[in-house]
Amino acid sequence: MPRYETLLLDLDGTLVDAFTTIHRSYCHVLPQLGRPAPTLAQVRAAVGGGLERAMGHFLPPELVAEGARLHVAYTDSILLEDVRLLPGARELLEAQYARGVVLAAFTNKRGEHSRRICAHLGVTPFLRGVFGAGDTPWLKPRPEFAAYALGQLGARAESTLLIGDSPFDIAAAHAGGFACWAVSTGTHAAAELTAAGADRVFAGLPEVQAALATP
């Protein structure tokens, strides 16, 4: 039997690299609202907790809703131009799917955008579900979001593992009663992920797959 029966996988920074797309959208939106275009590093540091929270790093509260609206609309038009799978993503999905593990994307990215990306990159057949922002009233790290995903999958917390790249993923897993392995391919360095309480930290998905394959 696999060590974990269910794997929940974050998208941005974990399974896929969409930071070019995200950065392009911020550069498009913020100047329209009287703010300078941010650097890629500034955007990477802001994302992870949901779009509105990220926008709050750049805009005052009264402009966040409009910034988010413009961001979603522009992202929708460029969504698939630059996104790519991170190294080892397809191999991990293929290997775990072949072992009978239930796989699902669990992300604070908009649900409709997440499903389009997974279809475009050819990984939808491996996934039992894609759970994102707007699909429920909750975002990571709210325990209700984790409980919803597990309920939809018929999964048990004690046999579930979340793979993510941020403290939001770690907090979501622990709030939901399951483990989190983190990768340093996204928004946070290994030391930050360890400090945030990740159960294990890896350089990337090839190392995660090797660990999953080890009895």
N, C-alpha and C positions, 0 to 999 in steps of 0.2 A: 504494500500500500504506500502511496506517496506520503511524505512527511506532512504535507498540508493538502487538504481536500479542495480548498478554495483559495485562489489568489486574486486579490483586488489590486489593480495596477493604476497608479496615477498616470496622466498623459504627459503634459508639458514638463520636460526635464527628466522624465523617467522612461516612458516608451517613445516619445517623439520630441524632436527639436522644432518648436514653433516660434522660437524667440525672434527670428527675423520678421515674421509676420506680425507678432505682437508689437515689436519696436516700430515697424512701419506704420502701424495704426496709431500709436501714440504720437508719432511725428506728424501724422496727418491731422489729428484731432486737437492737440494742445495749442498749436498756434491759432487755430480758429477761436479759441477761448482766451486769447491774450497771454498765453504762457509759452515759454521757449520749448522747442523740441528737445526731448531728453536724450541722454546717451543710452546705448544698449545696456551698459552696466547699471544705470539708474533704473531701467525698466526691469531687468532681471532681479534686482534687489527688492522691487515693489510687489511683484506678482506672487500668487500662491494662495492668498486668502479670499479670492473672489474679485471680480472686476471692480465693484464699487469701492471696496477697501483699497485696492491698488490705485484707483483714480484719486482717492483721498490723499495719496502721497504727493500729488501734483496740483490738485485743485482745491479751492475752499469748498466747504460743505454745500453751499448753494449752487455750485456748478457741477457737482459730481454726477447727478442724474443725467444732465445733458451731455456731459463727457462720455458717460457710459453708453448712452443712446447712439451718439456719433461713432463711438468705437465699435459697437456691435454691427452697425450698418456698413462701415468701411471694411471691417474684418470679413464680413460676409462676401464682399466682392473680391477679396484677394486671398481667401482662406487657404486654398490649395496650391498656391504658386510656389511657396518656399518650404512648406512643411516636409519633414522627412523622418523616417524611423531612426532612432538612435542605434549605435552598434550593439548587436546581440539581441535586439528586440524580437525580430522575427524568429530567430533560433530558439529563444526562450519560450515564446508562445507555441511554436510547433512542438517542442519537446514536452512541455507540460500538458498540452492538449492531447498528445499521443499517450500520455500516462493516465489520462482520464481525469485530470484536475479541472475543476470548474474555474473559468477565467472570466474576469469582467473588468472594464474600465471604471474607475471611481475617481472623479475629478471635480474641481471647482470651475473648470472651463464650461462654457455654455453647452448644454446637452446636445442641442441640434448641431452645433459646430463640431462637437466631439464625434458624433455619429458620422458626419460627412468625412471627417479626417480619417476615421478608422476604415470606412468604405474605400476611400481614395487610395489608402496605403495597403489595402488588401488584407487587413487583419480581422475584419468583421466575422468571418467564418469561425475564428477561434474563440470568439467572445460570446458568453451567454447573455451579457447585458452591457450597456453603456449608461452609467448614471452620472449626470452632470448638473450644473447650475440651471435652475428653472424647471427641472424635472420634479422637484419636491420643494417645500418651503425652506429647506435647510441646505447648508454648505458644510464641508469639513471645517472645523473639527466637531460639529454638533453630533452627539451620539445618536440622535434620531435619524440622521442621514445614513450612518453606518447600519443601524438597525433595519432601515428600509431596504438597503441593498442586500443585506443578508436574507431578509424575508423574501424578497423577490427571487433570490437564487436558491432558497431552501437550504441555506448554509448554516453551519454552526460556528459560533465565535471561536471556540476552542480549537478548531481545525482550519482556521482562516489566517492568512498572512497578507498584510498590505505591503506593497512595494512602492515607495515614494521618494521624493527628493527634498522635502521641506519639513520644518517643525509642525506645520498644519497636518501633514500626513501622519506624523508620529502621534500627535495629540488625538487625531481622529481614531487611529487604531486602538490606542490605549483606552480612550473613552468608550469604544465599542467592545472592549474586552478581548482584543486579539493582538498579535504581534505585528511589529513593523520593522522591515529591513529597508534601509535607506541607501540611495546611490548619490554620489557627489557629482552627477552629470548635469544638475539643474541649477537651483538657486542658492544652494548652501554648500559650504566646504565640509569635509569629513569631520573636523573637530566640532563644528557647529551642530552637526547632526548627532554626534555622540553626546554633546552637552544637552541636547534637547530630549535625550532619552531613547534614541533608536536602539532596538535590540541587537542589531548588527549593522555595520556600515561597509559598503563596497565601492570600489572605483567605478563600476559600471555593471551592466546586465550580464556580460559574459561571466563575471565573477559570481553573480547571483545564481546563474544557471549551474555553474560548477558546484556551488554550495547546496543547491536543491538536489543535485544528482548524487550527492555524497550521503550514504546511509547514516 
